Amino acid sequence: MKQNRKITHAFRLLDEILTQHTASPLSLNPHKTFATSFVELGSSIAEKTCDIQLINSLSNTLERMLRAMLHNFPENIFWDFDFIVSSMLKQALVAEASAVSFVESFGDKIVSLMELFGSQSEIRFRYVHDFIFGFDWAKWVQNEAQTRAVIEPFSLTFLDCLISKGKGILQLIRVGDARYHQLREQCYRNPFCFSREPEDEQRLLTYLAAQQLIPVPAWNWNARPVWNKPFHQLREQLSLKLNIPKNS
């Protein structure tokens, strides 16, 4: 009983960290307003494993991930963690004796990604959405579907590929690439043809979620990721339909 209270406290701390940053941790779930709490996610973890060392490692790693996201993506809007937690746990259980080492490695890679792509980097993307909701993964799979279709959105393989991509983008920025150029101070990078100002981002993603056009429904613990739809083109088309301003 005492151990259960300790576990609950660890996950409640994560909720407190998030609510200190935003009083409204929104979900992209069409049927909910707010993201699943970390206390609820902790309960879901406890239903799958009674390994206290693994549970503690998961809560500690989630804290590192959350702090890295908040620091590097302070304007992020949607905070659905269900599927990334589910995926991390599933992969850890498959690792068996190496479960804790897997979780720590997973956390290291997520923190690296946040630092590479976020507001403290020369890349300076504004949101975690393209990563958490699988747009980056779907595009990556489509580029080489025969070999990549079996690779899951939060596998270490894909995380390593994103880290490599981020390092490559930084190199392009530093040599003055035409596409990936140096940004003005306090300006976010937007490679899309439509605005990604917060109100526009929220409206477009909410519409896509309602139409079941999100590659990874990250609000669903048992999500079934989909890569084989033209998500990039659909976002552009729907931005026009919704009269979202063009990227200036």
C-alpha positions as CSV (number, residue, x, y, z in Angstrom):
1,M,0.0,0.0,0.0
2,K,2.8,2.4,0.9
3,Q,4.6,1.5,-2.3
4,N,1.4,2.3,-4.3
5,R,1.2,5.7,-2.7
6,K,4.8,6.4,-3.6
7,I,4.2,5.4,-7.2
8,T,1.1,7.6,-7.4
9,H,3.1,10.5,-5.9
10,A,5.8,10.2,-8.5
11,F,3.3,10.4,-11.4
12,R,1.3,13.2,-9.6
13,L,4.6,15.2,-9.6
14,L,4.6,15.0,-13.4
15,D,1.1,16.4,-13.5
16,E,2.1,19.3,-11.3
17,I,5.1,20.1,-13.5
18,L,2.9,20.3,-16.5
19,T,0.1,22.3,-14.9
20,Q,2.7,24.8,-13.6
21,H,3.6,25.4,-17.2
22,T,0.1,25.4,-18.6
23,A,-3.2,25.3,-16.8
24,S,-4.8,23.6,-19.8
25,P,-2.7,20.6,-21.0
26,L,-4.9,20.0,-24.1
27,S,-5.6,16.7,-25.8
28,L,-6.1,16.3,-29.6
29,N,-8.6,13.5,-28.8
30,P,-11.8,14.6,-30.5
31,H,-13.8,13.3,-27.5
32,K,-11.8,15.0,-24.7
33,T,-10.5,18.4,-23.9
34,F,-7.6,17.7,-21.7
35,A,-4.8,15.1,-22.0
36,T,-4.8,12.0,-19.9
37,S,-3.1,12.7,-16.5
38,F,0.2,11.2,-15.7
39,V,-1.5,9.6,-12.6
40,E,-3.8,7.8,-14.9
41,L,-0.9,6.8,-17.1
42,G,0.9,5.5,-14.0
43,S,-2.1,3.4,-13.2
44,S,-2.1,1.9,-16.7
45,I,1.6,1.1,-16.3
46,A,0.9,-0.6,-13.0
47,E,-1.7,-2.8,-14.7
48,K,1.0,-4.1,-17.0
49,T,3.9,-4.6,-14.7
50,C,4.6,-4.9,-10.9
51,D,8.3,-4.4,-11.4
52,I,8.9,-1.5,-9.0
53,Q,12.4,-0.7,-10.4
54,L,10.9,-0.5,-13.9
55,I,8.0,1.7,-12.8
56,N,10.4,4.1,-11.0
57,S,12.6,4.2,-14.1
58,L,9.6,5.0,-16.3
59,S,8.5,7.9,-14.0
60,N,12.0,9.3,-13.7
61,T,12.5,9.1,-17.5
62,L,9.1,10.7,-18.1
63,E,10.1,13.5,-15.9
64,R,13.3,14.1,-17.9
65,M,11.3,13.9,-21.2
66,L,8.6,16.3,-19.9
67,R,11.1,18.9,-18.6
68,A,13.0,18.7,-21.9
69,M,9.8,19.3,-23.9
70,L,8.7,22.1,-21.7
71,H,12.1,23.8,-21.9
72,N,12.6,23.4,-25.7
73,F,9.0,23.6,-26.9
74,P,7.4,26.1,-24.4
75,E,4.6,27.0,-26.9
76,N,3.5,23.4,-27.5
77,I,-0.3,23.0,-27.4
78,F,-1.3,19.4,-27.2
79,W,0.2,17.1,-24.5
80,D,-1.0,13.6,-25.3
81,F,1.5,11.1,-23.8
82,D,-0.6,7.9,-23.8
83,F,0.9,6.1,-26.8
84,I,4.5,7.1,-26.3
85,V,4.2,5.8,-22.7
86,S,2.5,2.6,-23.9
87,S,5.2,2.1,-26.6
88,M,8.0,2.8,-24.2
89,L,6.6,0.3,-21.7
90,K,5.9,-2.4,-24.3
91,Q,9.5,-2.1,-25.7
92,A,10.9,-2.2,-22.1
93,L,9.0,-5.4,-21.3
94,V,10.3,-7.0,-24.5
95,A,13.8,-6.1,-23.4
96,E,13.2,-8.2,-20.2
97,A,16.4,-8.1,-18.1
98,S,17.5,-5.0,-19.9
99,A,14.2,-3.1,-19.4
100,V,15.6,-0.4,-17.2
101,S,18.6,0.2,-19.5
102,F,16.2,0.4,-22.4
103,V,14.0,3.0,-20.7
104,E,17.0,5.1,-19.8
105,S,18.3,5.0,-23.4
106,F,14.9,5.9,-24.7
107,G,14.8,8.9,-22.4
108,D,18.3,10.0,-23.5
109,K,17.2,9.9,-27.1
110,I,14.0,11.9,-26.5
111,V,15.9,14.6,-24.6
112,S,18.5,14.8,-27.4
113,L,15.7,15.2,-30.0
114,M,14.1,18.0,-27.9
115,E,17.4,19.8,-27.7
116,L,18.2,19.3,-31.4
117,F,14.9,20.5,-32.8
118,G,13.5,22.9,-30.2
119,S,13.6,26.6,-29.4
120,Q,17.1,26.5,-27.9
121,S,18.6,25.1,-31.1
122,E,19.4,26.8,-34.4
123,I,16.6,24.6,-35.9
124,R,13.9,26.2,-33.7
125,F,10.7,24.3,-34.4
126,R,7.8,25.5,-32.4
127,Y,5.9,22.3,-31.5
128,V,6.4,18.6,-30.7
129,H,3.2,17.8,-32.6
130,D,4.9,16.5,-35.8
131,F,6.9,14.0,-33.7
132,I,4.3,12.9,-31.1
133,F,1.4,12.6,-33.6
134,G,3.6,10.7,-36.1
135,F,3.8,13.0,-39.1
136,D,7.6,12.8,-39.1
137,W,7.4,9.0,-38.8
138,A,4.8,8.6,-41.6
139,K,6.8,10.7,-44.0
140,W,10.0,8.7,-43.1
141,V,8.3,5.4,-43.7
142,Q,6.8,6.5,-47.0
143,N,10.3,7.3,-48.3
144,E,11.3,3.6,-48.0
145,A,8.1,1.7,-47.2
146,Q,9.4,-1.8,-48.1
147,T,11.9,-1.8,-45.3
148,R,10.4,0.8,-42.9
149,A,6.7,-0.1,-42.7
150,V,7.4,-2.5,-39.8
151,I,9.3,0.1,-37.7
152,E,7.2,1.7,-35.0
153,P,6.9,5.5,-34.4
154,F,8.8,5.4,-31.1
155,S,11.3,2.6,-31.8
156,L,14.9,3.3,-31.1
157,T,15.6,2.9,-34.8
158,F,13.4,5.8,-35.8
159,L,14.6,7.9,-32.9
160,D,18.2,7.4,-34.0
161,C,17.2,8.4,-37.6
162,L,15.6,11.6,-36.3
163,I,18.7,12.5,-34.3
164,S,20.8,11.9,-37.4
165,K,18.5,14.1,-39.4
166,G,18.6,16.9,-36.8
167,K,22.4,16.9,-36.8
168,G,22.3,17.0,-40.6
169,I,20.0,20.0,-40.6
170,L,22.3,21.8,-38.2
171,Q,25.2,21.3,-40.6
172,L,23.1,22.7,-43.5
173,I,22.2,25.8,-41.4
174,R,25.8,26.4,-40.5
175,V,26.8,26.4,-44.2
176,G,24.0,28.7,-45.3
177,D,21.8,26.2,-47.1
178,A,19.0,27.7,-49.2
179,R,16.2,25.7,-47.5
180,Y,17.6,25.5,-44.0
181,H,19.0,29.0,-43.5
182,Q,19.8,31.0,-40.4
183,L,16.7,32.5,-38.7
184,R,16.2,35.9,-37.3
185,E,16.3,35.9,-33.5
186,Q,13.0,34.8,-31.8
187,C,11.7,33.5,-35.1
188,Y,10.4,29.9,-35.4
189,R,11.2,27.7,-38.4
190,N,8.2,26.8,-40.5
191,P,8.9,24.6,-43.5
192,F,5.2,24.5,-44.4
193,C,3.3,26.7,-46.8
194,F,0.6,27.5,-44.2
195,S,0.7,29.5,-41.0
196,R,1.5,27.6,-37.8
197,E,0.6,30.4,-35.4
198,P,-1.0,28.8,-32.3
199,E,-4.6,29.4,-33.3
200,D,-4.0,28.1,-36.8
201,E,-2.1,25.1,-35.6
202,Q,-4.8,24.2,-33.1
203,R,-7.6,24.6,-35.6
204,L,-5.9,22.5,-38.3
205,L,-4.8,19.7,-36.1
206,T,-8.2,19.5,-34.4
207,Y,-9.9,19.2,-37.8
208,L,-7.4,16.5,-38.9
209,A,-8.1,14.6,-35.7
210,A,-11.9,14.8,-36.2
211,Q,-11.4,13.4,-39.7
212,Q,-9.1,10.6,-38.4
213,L,-6.1,12.0,-40.4
214,I,-3.5,11.8,-37.6
215,P,-0.8,9.2,-38.3
216,V,-0.4,8.4,-34.6
217,P,-3.4,9.0,-32.4
218,A,-1.1,9.7,-29.4
219,W,-4.1,10.1,-27.0
220,N,-4.9,6.4,-27.4
221,W,-2.9,3.9,-25.3
222,N,-3.7,1.2,-27.9
223,A,-3.3,3.4,-31.0
224,R,-2.7,1.8,-34.4
225,P,-0.3,4.1,-36.3
226,V,-1.0,4.6,-40.0
227,W,1.7,5.7,-42.4
228,N,0.1,5.0,-45.9
229,K,-1.9,8.2,-46.4
230,P,-0.7,11.4,-48.0
231,F,-0.7,13.3,-44.7
232,H,1.6,16.1,-45.9
233,Q,-0.6,16.9,-48.9
234,L,-3.8,16.5,-46.9
235,R,-2.6,19.1,-44.4
236,E,-1.9,21.6,-47.1
237,Q,-5.3,20.9,-48.8
238,L,-7.2,21.3,-45.5
239,S,-5.3,24.4,-44.6
240,L,-6.7,26.0,-47.7
241,K,-10.2,24.6,-47.0
242,L,-10.1,26.2,-43.5
243,N,-8.7,29.5,-44.8
244,I,-5.6,29.3,-42.7
245,P,-3.2,32.1,-43.8
246,K,-0.2,31.3,-45.9
247,N,3.2,31.1,-44.3
248,S,4.7,34.6,-44.6
